[in-house]
Amino acid sequence: MAEENPEGGIVKKCKKAKCEEGGGSAWEVAYGDFMTSMMAFFLVMWLIAATNVKQRKILSTYFTQPGATSLTEGSSMLPSKGVFNVGSKSLTISQRIPEMPLPSSKPQRTLHGKGLIPKILRKNGGGVGQNKQALNLYMIMKKIQQTIASKKELLQYRNQIKMEITEQGLRIVIFDKNKRPMFYPGSDQLEPWAKEVLDIIAKQLASISNKIVIEGHTDAHPYVVGNLSNWDLSTMRANAARREVQASGVSADRFDSIVGYGDTRPVPGTNPTDPINRRIVILVKKI
């Protein structure tokens, strides 16, 4: 449609949609979102069809707790929890013992707060005496963690130390990794780093009166030196740990038992020959 301009000439008018050049790109964004959603949907459907219930549970753990599992491509020396064949490659899902967390620089909340300490006490149950025991063991655990974390020479070993408060008491596990053993191969002689860790633990345990149990464990590789076996080696190593702890200040009457289990109690879910099964367990029992 055209009309005459009062100043002369002709002015052309047209509908807005016809006059604008080009067009909006909003539909492209929406289309891209749609395609991404469809790709994710079909990926989920493929995983459901290609895995069993156990494998789906492991995948769920990986995405909800990424620190507790690891995904590696190709073959793995770690204990496998499930393998998915993808073309010529395989995807292996394996579990690992979590690293000992570094101590927080933030001050701990008091018993009136809602921090970790009250949670441990609530789980412990019992009366005031039981709560006080759990708190004491928790504070000892934190001191051990902080001391180990402050030693630069021990930082590379901190993920070989696991501590937790259980119904029985404070449980400390020190275990081997590839090329980083606690003991010299085939012997009960402590490596320097393991000796230092036991010294740190002993200095904290010397201030309390709780009984102590020390367990020795080996992997499933046969150990035959003379007439010795994995039973002998695990017992020798448990006793070597006891001697080191005692030499660092814990009195002899504090030890409740020193036990060697050989290779009969591997870490659940691991290959019996995995280095993680070569370990020392120290249980500080509740009174």
Secondary structure as a PSIPRED ss2 file (coil, helix, strand):
# PSIPRED VFORMAT (PSIPRED V4.0)

   1 M C   1.000  0.000  0.000
   2 A E   0.000  0.000  1.000
   3 E E   0.000  0.000  1.000
   4 E E   0.000  0.000  1.000
   5 N C   1.000  0.000  0.000
   6 P C   1.000  0.000  0.000
   7 E C   1.000  0.000  0.000
   8 G C   1.000  0.000  0.000
   9 G C   1.000  0.000  0.000
  10 I E   0.000  0.000  1.000
  11 V E   0.000  0.000  1.000
  12 K E   0.000  0.000  1.000
  13 K C   1.000  0.000  0.000
  14 C C   1.000  0.000  0.000
  15 K C   1.000  0.000  0.000
  16 K H   0.000  1.000  0.000
  17 A H   0.000  1.000  0.000
  18 K H   0.000  1.000  0.000
  19 C H   0.000  1.000  0.000
  20 E C   1.000  0.000  0.000
  21 E C   1.000  0.000  0.000
  22 G C   1.000  0.000  0.000
  23 G C   1.000  0.000  0.000
  24 G C   1.000  0.000  0.000
  25 S C   1.000  0.000  0.000
  26 A H   0.000  1.000  0.000
  27 W H   0.000  1.000  0.000
  28 E H   0.000  1.000  0.000
  29 V H   0.000  1.000  0.000
  30 A H   0.000  1.000  0.000
  31 Y H   0.000  1.000  0.000
  32 G H   0.000  1.000  0.000
  33 D H   0.000  1.000  0.000
  34 F H   0.000  1.000  0.000
  35 M H   0.000  1.000  0.000
  36 T H   0.000  1.000  0.000
  37 S H   0.000  1.000  0.000
  38 M H   0.000  1.000  0.000
  39 M H   0.000  1.000  0.000
  40 A H   0.000  1.000  0.000
  41 F H   0.000  1.000  0.000
  42 F H   0.000  1.000  0.000
  43 L H   0.000  1.000  0.000
  44 V H   0.000  1.000  0.000
  45 M H   0.000  1.000  0.000
  46 W H   0.000  1.000  0.000
  47 L H   0.000  1.000  0.000
  48 I H   0.000  1.000  0.000
  49 A H   0.000  1.000  0.000
  50 A H   0.000  1.000  0.000
  51 T C   1.000  0.000  0.000
  52 N C   1.000  0.000  0.000
  53 V H   0.000  1.000  0.000
  54 K H   0.000  1.000  0.000
  55 Q H   0.000  1.000  0.000
  56 R H   0.000  1.000  0.000
  57 K H   0.000  1.000  0.000
  58 I H   0.000  1.000  0.000
  59 L H   0.000  1.000  0.000
  60 S H   0.000  1.000  0.000
  61 T H   0.000  1.000  0.000
  62 Y H   0.000  1.000  0.000
  63 F H   0.000  1.000  0.000
  64 T H   0.000  1.000  0.000
  65 Q C   1.000  0.000  0.000
  66 P C   1.000  0.000  0.000
  67 G C   1.000  0.000  0.000
  68 A C   1.000  0.000  0.000
  69 T E   0.000  0.000  1.000
  70 S E   0.000  0.000  1.000
  71 L E   0.000  0.000  1.000
  72 T E   0.000  0.000  1.000
  73 E E   0.000  0.000  1.000
  74 G C   1.000  0.000  0.000
  75 S C   1.000  0.000  0.000
  76 S C   1.000  0.000  0.000
  77 M C   1.000  0.000  0.000
  78 L C   1.000  0.000  0.000
  79 P C   1.000  0.000  0.000
  80 S E   0.000  0.000  1.000
  81 K E   0.000  0.000  1.000
  82 G E   0.000  0.000  1.000
  83 V E   0.000  0.000  1.000
  84 F E   0.000  0.000  1.000
  85 N E   0.000  0.000  1.000
  86 V E   0.000  0.000  1.000
  87 G C   1.000  0.000  0.000
  88 S C   1.000  0.000  0.000
  89 K E   0.000  0.000  1.000
  90 S E   0.000  0.000  1.000
  91 L E   0.000  0.000  1.000
  92 T E   0.000  0.000  1.000
  93 I E   0.000  0.000  1.000
  94 S E   0.000  0.000  1.000
  95 Q E   0.000  0.000  1.000
  96 R C   1.000  0.000  0.000
  97 I C   1.000  0.000  0.000
  98 P C   1.000  0.000  0.000
  99 E C   1.000  0.000  0.000
 100 M C   1.000  0.000  0.000
 101 P C   1.000  0.000  0.000
 102 L C   1.000  0.000  0.000
 103 P C   1.000  0.000  0.000
 104 S C   1.000  0.000  0.000
 105 S C   1.000  0.000  0.000
 106 K C   1.000  0.000  0.000
 107 P C   1.000  0.000  0.000
 108 Q C   1.000  0.000  0.000
 109 R C   1.000  0.000  0.000
 110 T C   1.000  0.000  0.000
 111 L C   1.000  0.000  0.000
 112 H C   1.000  0.000  0.000
 113 G C   1.000  0.000  0.000
 114 K C   1.000  0.000  0.000
 115 G C   1.000  0.000  0.000
 116 L H   0.000  1.000  0.000
 117 I H   0.000  1.000  0.000
 118 P H   0.000  1.000  0.000
 119 K H   0.000  1.000  0.000
 120 I H   0.000  1.000  0.000
 121 L H   0.000  1.000  0.000
 122 R H   0.000  1.000  0.000
 123 K H   0.000  1.000  0.000
 124 N H   0.000  1.000  0.000
 125 G C   1.000  0.000  0.000
 126 G C   1.000  0.000  0.000
 127 G C   1.000  0.000  0.000
 128 V H   0.000  1.000  0.000
 129 G H   0.000  1.000  0.000
 130 Q H   0.000  1.000  0.000
 131 N H   0.000  1.000  0.000
 132 K H   0.000  1.000  0.000
 133 Q H   0.000  1.000  0.000
 134 A H   0.000  1.000  0.000
 135 L H   0.000  1.000  0.000
 136 N H   0.000  1.000  0.000
 137 L H   0.000  1.000  0.000
 138 Y H   0.000  1.000  0.000
 139 M H   0.000  1.000  0.000
 140 I H   0.000  1.000  0.000
 141 M H   0.000  1.000  0.000
 142 K H   0.000  1.000  0.000
 143 K H   0.000  1.000  0.000
 144 I H   0.000  1.000  0.000
 145 Q H   0.000  1.000  0.000
 146 Q H   0.000  1.000  0.000
 147 T H   0.000  1.000  0.000
 148 I H   0.000  1.000  0.000
 149 A H   0.000  1.000  0.000
 150 S C   1.000  0.000  0.000
 151 K C   1.000  0.000  0.000
 152 K H   0.000  1.000  0.000
 153 E H   0.000  1.000  0.000
 154 L H   0.000  1.000  0.000
 155 L H   0.000  1.000  0.000
 156 Q H   0.000  1.000  0.000
 157 Y H   0.000  1.000  0.000
 158 R H   0.000  1.000  0.000
 159 N H   0.000  1.000  0.000
 160 Q H   0.000  1.000  0.000
 161 I E   0.000  0.000  1.000
 162 K E   0.000  0.000  1.000
 163 M E   0.000  0.000  1.000
 164 E E   0.000  0.000  1.000
 165 I E   0.000  0.000  1.000
 166 T C   1.000  0.000  0.000
 167 E C   1.000  0.000  0.000
 168 Q C   1.000  0.000  0.000
 169 G E   0.000  0.000  1.000
 170 L E   0.000  0.000  1.000
 171 R E   0.000  0.000  1.000
 172 I E   0.000  0.000  1.000
 173 V E   0.000  0.000  1.000
 174 I E   0.000  0.000  1.000
 175 F E   0.000  0.000  1.000
 176 D C   1.000  0.000  0.000
 177 K E   0.000  0.000  1.000
 178 N C   1.000  0.000  0.000
 179 K C   1.000  0.000  0.000
 180 R E   0.000  0.000  1.000
 181 P C   1.000  0.000  0.000
 182 M C   1.000  0.000  0.000
 183 F E   0.000  0.000  1.000
 184 Y C   1.000  0.000  0.000
 185 P C   1.000  0.000  0.000
 186 G C   1.000  0.000  0.000
 187 S C   1.000  0.000  0.000
 188 D C   1.000  0.000  0.000
 189 Q C   1.000  0.000  0.000
 190 L E   0.000  0.000  1.000
 191 E C   1.000  0.000  0.000
 192 P H   0.000  1.000  0.000
 193 W H   0.000  1.000  0.000
 194 A H   0.000  1.000  0.000
 195 K H   0.000  1.000  0.000
 196 E H   0.000  1.000  0.000
 197 V H   0.000  1.000  0.000
 198 L H   0.000  1.000  0.000
 199 D H   0.000  1.000  0.000
 200 I H   0.000  1.000  0.000
 201 I H   0.000  1.000  0.000
 202 A H   0.000  1.000  0.000
 203 K H   0.000  1.000  0.000
 204 Q H   0.000  1.000  0.000
 205 L H   0.000  1.000  0.000
 206 A C   1.000  0.000  0.000
 207 S C   1.000  0.000  0.000
 208 I C   1.000  0.000  0.000
 209 S C   1.000  0.000  0.000
 210 N C   1.000  0.000  0.000
 211 K C   1.000  0.000  0.000
 212 I E   0.000  0.000  1.000
 213 V E   0.000  0.000  1.000
 214 I E   0.000  0.000  1.000
 215 E E   0.000  0.000  1.000
 216 G E   0.000  0.000  1.000
 217 H E   0.000  0.000  1.000
 218 T C   1.000  0.000  0.000
 219 D C   1.000  0.000  0.000
 220 A C   1.000  0.000  0.000
 221 H C   1.000  0.000  0.000
 222 P C   1.000  0.000  0.000
 223 Y C   1.000  0.000  0.000
 224 V C   1.000  0.000  0.000
 225 V E   0.000  0.000  1.000
 226 G C   1.000  0.000  0.000
 227 N C   1.000  0.000  0.000
 228 L E   0.000  0.000  1.000
 229 S C   1.000  0.000  0.000
 230 N H   0.000  1.000  0.000
 231 W H   0.000  1.000  0.000
 232 D H   0.000  1.000  0.000
 233 L H   0.000  1.000  0.000
 234 S H   0.000  1.000  0.000
 235 T H   0.000  1.000  0.000
 236 M H   0.000  1.000  0.000
 237 R H   0.000  1.000  0.000
 238 A H   0.000  1.000  0.000
 239 N H   0.000  1.000  0.000
 240 A H   0.000  1.000  0.000
 241 A H   0.000  1.000  0.000
 242 R H   0.000  1.000  0.000
 243 R H   0.000  1.000  0.000
 244 E H   0.000  1.000  0.000
 245 V H   0.000  1.000  0.000
 246 Q H   0.000  1.000  0.000
 247 A H   0.000  1.000  0.000
 248 S C   1.000  0.000  0.000
 249 G C   1.000  0.000  0.000
 250 V C   1.000  0.000  0.000
 251 S C   1.000  0.000  0.000
 252 A H   0.000  1.000  0.000
 253 D H   0.000  1.000  0.000
 254 R H   0.000  1.000  0.000
 255 F E   0.000  0.000  1.000
 256 D E   0.000  0.000  1.000
 257 S E   0.000  0.000  1.000
 258 I E   0.000  0.000  1.000
 259 V E   0.000  0.000  1.000
 260 G E   0.000  0.000  1.000
 261 Y C   1.000  0.000  0.000
 262 G C   1.000  0.000  0.000
 263 D C   1.000  0.000  0.000
 264 T C   1.000  0.000  0.000
 265 R C   1.000  0.000  0.000
 266 P C   1.000  0.000  0.000
 267 V C   1.000  0.000  0.000
 268 P C   1.000  0.000  0.000
 269 G C   1.000  0.000  0.000
 270 T C   1.000  0.000  0.000
 271 N C   1.000  0.000  0.000
 272 P C   1.000  0.000  0.000
 273 T C   1.000  0.000  0.000
 274 D C   1.000  0.000  0.000
 275 P H   0.000  1.000  0.000
 276 I H   0.000  1.000  0.000
 277 N H   0.000  1.000  0.000
 278 R C   1.000  0.000  0.000
 279 R E   0.000  0.000  1.000
 280 I E   0.000  0.000  1.000
 281 V E   0.000  0.000  1.000
 282 I E   0.000  0.000  1.000
 283 L E   0.000  0.000  1.000
 284 V E   0.000  0.000  1.000
 285 K E   0.000  0.000  1.000
 286 K C   1.000  0.000  0.000
 287 I C   1.000  0.000  0.000
